[in-house]
Amino acid sequence: MSYIMRKILKKAFNIVPANCRGMACVLFFFSVLFITPAHAERLKDLATIQGVRSNQLLGYGLVVGLDGTGDQTTQTPFTVQSIISMMQQMGVSLPPGTNLQLKNIAAVMVTSSLPAFAQPGQNLDVTVSSMGNAKSLRGGTLLMTPLKGADGQVYAMAQGNLVVGGVGASANGSTTQINHLSVGRISDGATVERAIPSNISQTDSINLELKESDFSTATLVVDAINRKFGQNSAVAENGRVIKVQPSANLSRIAFLAALETINVIPAASNGKVILNARTGSVVMNRAVTLESCAVSHGNLSVVINTAPVISQPGALSGGQTVATARSQIEITKEPGKVLLLNSGANLAEVVKALNAIGATPQDLLAILQAMKAAGSLHADLEVI
């Protein structure tokens, strides 16, 4: 036994009461001392406060100053209409029937998000996206654009120079492009003009909304709140909403701050497998379990090659050149085999069993669905 271990055992032996000095008691003491605690999460990571939310903003505007990469006005009439309307507001009247041929202007949609408790004068980041056929927004400037909420009211005004994280070039029909050129961003490009009223400090109670509905987690959250602020401080209305009565000894803001810092050990989640049918990605959580099953996997591939065959007549024969196509079809079938997958009680065993199949990610999507239908895979399948 090493010196360090002897020192640890000596200290532990001295801590244990005199009537429990046997080696069995010391080992029991260590088994209790080194139990891995369950992972606790802050309440602010599990739930949100009802009414404290962001709001989406949307606006329509024009980007000017483009280097010939703007909308083709003959194909985007709304861009021309926007320019004429803007010029009239500035006192410039265009003769009727004027055909504008502009290449440095693009019609765009401007989006942003108004955070909770935002006040007039606060700056917001905005995203500018082309809605016409502009080739690039690089180097453009967004003109003053009102941003409206779902109620049709203007809550912010956006304007500024765009930053586009891409570059492109073209010459003689050849085009090279890096990243996306039709979307740009303006940091602090919008100014809040109107605040959204909030009554969170006037309500008699506060509602917490769990990010994922779960009756067990809701019960655990209620128990944790009642232990900290007293009995009957919180009650679960359903699997998501928890009603909390603020403490009379704390201000509303101080109570919310203390409420968010409560540590709660959430209930174990259900097994879930996420399938991305476009990329073939498969992601599963640790609650996925597998029963014993047999899987047969084989591949069938069909290859068709078509080559042109030219029949050239002889000289002075008066015949015509005939072009035909000759196709060659090849079918390859790999021998399938039946694999026995043992039951797995944890994620590592499930992954090991799935790797034994040797299927591609795309094939694995169909195999997992078949295993779920057979009752061997204990998890919820979600295709995104």
FENFENRA-V193383 format. One record per residue. RES is the residue in one small letter. D_LAST is the distance of its C-alpha to the last C-alpha in Angstrom with 1 decimal. Layout:
res:RES d_last:D_LAST
res:RES d_last:D_LAST
This chain:
res:m d_last:55.0
res:s d_last:54.4
res:y d_last:56.2
res:i d_last:53.1
res:m d_last:52.1
res:r d_last:55.7
res:k d_last:55.6
res:i d_last:52.4
res:l d_last:53.8
res:k d_last:57.1
res:k d_last:55.5
res:a d_last:53.4
res:f d_last:56.6
res:n d_last:58.4
res:i d_last:55.7
res:v d_last:55.7
res:p d_last:58.5
res:a d_last:61.9
res:n d_last:61.5
res:c d_last:58.2
res:r d_last:59.2
res:g d_last:58.2
res:m d_last:55.6
res:a d_last:53.5
res:c d_last:53.4
res:v d_last:52.5
res:l d_last:49.6
res:f d_last:48.4
res:f d_last:48.7
res:f d_last:46.5
res:s d_last:43.9
res:v d_last:43.7
res:l d_last:43.9
res:f d_last:41.1
res:i d_last:38.5
res:t d_last:35.2
res:p d_last:34.3
res:a d_last:31.0
res:h d_last:28.8
res:a d_last:29.4
res:e d_last:27.4
res:r d_last:28.9
res:l d_last:28.4
res:k d_last:27.3
res:d d_last:24.2
res:l d_last:23.4
res:a d_last:24.3
res:t d_last:25.1
res:i d_last:28.3
res:q d_last:28.0
res:g d_last:29.1
res:v d_last:28.5
res:r d_last:25.6
res:s d_last:25.1
res:n d_last:25.3
res:q d_last:23.9
res:l d_last:26.5
res:l d_last:26.7
res:g d_last:29.5
res:y d_last:30.8
res:g d_last:33.2
res:l d_last:34.8
res:v d_last:34.8
res:v d_last:38.2
res:g d_last:39.9
res:l d_last:37.7
res:d d_last:39.4
res:g d_last:39.2
res:t d_last:35.4
res:g d_last:35.0
res:d d_last:34.2
res:q d_last:36.3
res:t d_last:38.1
res:t d_last:39.0
res:q d_last:35.4
res:t d_last:34.2
res:p d_last:36.8
res:f d_last:35.1
res:t d_last:35.9
res:v d_last:39.5
res:q d_last:39.7
res:s d_last:38.4
res:i d_last:41.0
res:i d_last:43.8
res:s d_last:42.9
res:m d_last:42.8
res:m d_last:46.2
res:q d_last:47.8
res:q d_last:46.9
res:m d_last:48.6
res:g d_last:51.7
res:v d_last:51.2
res:s d_last:51.8
res:l d_last:50.9
res:p d_last:53.0
res:p d_last:51.6
res:g d_last:50.0
res:t d_last:49.3
res:n d_last:46.8
res:l d_last:44.9
res:q d_last:43.7
res:l d_last:41.7
res:k d_last:39.6
res:n d_last:39.2
res:i d_last:37.3
res:a d_last:33.6
res:a d_last:32.0
res:v d_last:29.1
res:m d_last:26.9
res:v d_last:27.3
res:t d_last:24.8
res:s d_last:25.5
res:s d_last:25.0
res:l d_last:28.1
res:p d_last:28.1
res:a d_last:29.8
res:f d_last:33.6
res:a d_last:33.8
res:q d_last:37.4
res:p d_last:39.1
res:g d_last:39.7
res:q d_last:36.6
res:n d_last:34.7
res:l d_last:31.0
res:d d_last:28.8
res:v d_last:27.7
res:t d_last:25.3
res:v d_last:26.8
res:s d_last:24.9
res:s d_last:26.8
res:m d_last:26.4
res:g d_last:29.0
res:n d_last:29.7
res:a d_last:31.0
res:k d_last:30.8
res:s d_last:30.8
res:l d_last:31.2
res:r d_last:32.8
res:g d_last:36.1
res:g d_last:35.7
res:t d_last:36.8
res:l d_last:35.1
res:l d_last:37.7
res:m d_last:37.9
res:t d_last:35.0
res:p d_last:34.7
res:l d_last:31.4
res:k d_last:30.9
res:g d_last:29.0
res:a d_last:27.6
res:d d_last:31.2
res:g d_last:32.5
res:q d_last:34.6
res:v d_last:34.9
res:y d_last:34.0
res:a d_last:34.2
res:m d_last:35.7
res:a d_last:34.1
res:q d_last:36.1
res:g d_last:36.4
res:n d_last:35.9
res:l d_last:32.5
res:v d_last:31.2
res:v d_last:29.0
res:g d_last:27.6
res:g d_last:28.2
res:v d_last:31.1
res:g d_last:31.9
res:a d_last:35.1
res:s d_last:36.2
res:a d_last:39.6
res:n d_last:40.9
res:g d_last:37.6
res:s d_last:35.9
res:t d_last:33.1
res:t d_last:31.6
res:q d_last:28.9
res:i d_last:27.4
res:n d_last:24.3
res:h d_last:23.7
res:l d_last:26.9
res:s d_last:25.8
res:v d_last:24.7
res:g d_last:27.1
res:r d_last:27.6
res:i d_last:30.8
res:s d_last:31.4
res:d d_last:33.3
res:g d_last:33.4
res:a d_last:33.6
res:t d_last:36.2
res:v d_last:35.6
res:e d_last:38.2
res:r d_last:37.5
res:a d_last:36.4
res:i d_last:34.3
res:p d_last:36.6
res:s d_last:35.6
res:n d_last:37.5
res:i d_last:36.1
res:s d_last:39.7
res:q d_last:41.3
res:t d_last:39.3
res:d d_last:40.8
res:s d_last:37.7
res:i d_last:34.3
res:n d_last:31.0
res:l d_last:28.4
res:e d_last:24.8
res:l d_last:22.7
res:k d_last:19.3
res:e d_last:18.0
res:s d_last:20.1
res:d d_last:22.2
res:f d_last:25.7
res:s d_last:26.9
res:t d_last:25.9
res:a d_last:27.5
res:t d_last:30.6
res:l d_last:30.8
res:v d_last:30.5
res:v d_last:33.3
res:d d_last:35.5
res:a d_last:35.1
res:i d_last:36.0
res:n d_last:38.9
res:r d_last:40.2
res:k d_last:40.3
res:f d_last:41.6
res:g d_last:43.3
res:q d_last:42.7
res:n d_last:41.3
res:s d_last:39.7
res:a d_last:36.2
res:v d_last:34.9
res:a d_last:31.5
res:e d_last:31.0
res:n d_last:27.8
res:g d_last:24.9
res:r d_last:23.8
res:v d_last:27.0
res:i d_last:30.1
res:k d_last:33.3
res:v d_last:35.6
res:q d_last:39.2
res:p d_last:40.3
res:s d_last:43.2
res:a d_last:46.5
res:n d_last:47.6
res:l d_last:44.9
res:s d_last:44.0
res:r d_last:40.7
res:i d_last:39.2
res:a d_last:40.7
res:f d_last:39.4
res:l d_last:35.8
res:a d_last:36.2
res:a d_last:37.4
res:l d_last:34.7
res:e d_last:31.9
res:t d_last:33.6
res:i d_last:33.7
res:n d_last:32.1
res:v d_last:30.2
res:i d_last:28.9
res:p d_last:25.7
res:a d_last:25.2
res:a d_last:23.2
res:s d_last:19.5
res:n d_last:18.0
res:g d_last:16.5
res:k d_last:12.7
res:v d_last:10.7
res:i d_last:7.2
res:l d_last:6.2
res:n d_last:5.1
res:a d_last:6.7
res:r d_last:8.3
res:t d_last:10.0
res:g d_last:10.3
res:s d_last:9.9
res:v d_last:10.3
res:v d_last:11.2
res:m d_last:13.3
res:n d_last:15.8
res:r d_last:19.5
res:a d_last:19.7
res:v d_last:18.3
res:t d_last:21.3
res:l d_last:22.1
res:e d_last:25.0
res:s d_last:27.1
res:c d_last:26.0
res:a d_last:26.8
res:v d_last:24.4
res:s d_last:25.7
res:h d_last:24.1
res:g d_last:25.6
res:n d_last:24.9
res:l d_last:26.4
res:s d_last:26.8
res:v d_last:28.7
res:v d_last:30.4
res:i d_last:32.4
res:n d_last:34.9
res:t d_last:36.9
res:a d_last:40.1
res:p d_last:42.6
res:v d_last:46.2
res:i d_last:49.1
res:s d_last:52.4
res:q d_last:55.3
res:p d_last:58.6
res:g d_last:61.9
res:a d_last:64.2
res:l d_last:66.4
res:s d_last:64.8
res:g d_last:63.6
res:g d_last:60.1
res:q d_last:56.8
res:t d_last:53.9
res:v d_last:51.0
res:a d_last:47.4
res:t d_last:45.3
res:a d_last:42.1
res:r d_last:41.9
res:s d_last:38.6
res:q d_last:38.0
res:i d_last:35.3
res:e d_last:34.5
res:i d_last:32.4
res:t d_last:31.7
res:k d_last:30.6
res:e d_last:30.2
res:p d_last:31.6
res:g d_last:29.2
res:k d_last:29.9
res:v d_last:29.2
res:l d_last:28.2
res:l d_last:28.9
res:l d_last:26.4
res:n d_last:28.2
res:s d_last:26.9
res:g d_last:25.3
res:a d_last:25.9
res:n d_last:24.1
res:l d_last:21.3
res:a d_last:23.7
res:e d_last:24.9
res:v d_last:21.5
res:v d_last:20.6
res:k d_last:24.1
res:a d_last:23.7
res:l d_last:20.5
res:n d_last:22.3
res:a d_last:25.2
res:i d_last:23.3
res:g d_last:23.2
res:a d_last:20.2
res:t d_last:18.2
res:p d_last:14.6
res:q d_last:13.7
res:d d_last:16.1
res:l d_last:14.9
res:l d_last:11.7
res:a d_last:14.2
res:i d_last:16.6
res:l d_last:14.6
res:q d_last:13.8
res:a d_last:17.5
res:m d_last:18.6
res:k d_last:16.8
res:a d_last:18.5
res:a d_last:21.7
res:g d_last:21.7
res:s d_last:21.9
res:l d_last:18.7
res:h d_last:19.1
res:a d_last:15.7
res:d d_last:12.9
res:l d_last:9.9
res:e d_last:6.4
res:v d_last:3.8
res:i d_last:0.0
